């Protein structure tokens, strides 16, 4: 009975993180269209401020009893969350969205490597194989091999991938120790403060900036704050209470797959053959990790 309950719990964790990834896959179009009318740092500051207000409402009864682990964990996670978003946004100015998607997705490979080097984690060897297969699929799905080359934007986005790898690993450390909503509040609130400081210093944001935003940007911000910040942060924390950071990172490679599906349903865009092969390899990588996890726990005869 215990093993059945454990499998059901892990299945719930997988489904929740898949749903998180699906939501992430719907946000690219919203963000891209909004950035045509507003600076990226100002946009991030507004997004995380709105999300922090929503989380504050959800934490009214718990705000005064925040523990040390919740404060420290929230700030640490907030640092890497903020760095990831800023590095990715800066990088997108100089590189293509496709390359940025691939490089960010390399967190799937970085998580087990960073975990082994800095966190003393020793995942089963199959995890590395699964990460390699998923990363290969990610490349086939997102990259245009006729326009390869490395520029400074790619370097910034790679720094984003490193930040996300640390974020996933630290979240795995704190998720089971603290209240999920409180941890989410502290990290999102901290990220909002940092984004405001950067927006003021770098983009020169003033009070008048609010009146210049089109109505469509505000609708986009509400959607991103509720679905892609409050929901995804809380749900990811819950999911990583159950699944290891390595398995979570593999699930997150589904983001471009979902983005491609949304593009097909909404815009009629079709994946080329290499993209379809890439999507299949991502699924193979995830299944490889699942089979490896099962084999690891099968008792020897």
Beta strands, then each sheet from edge to edge (+ up, - down):
end
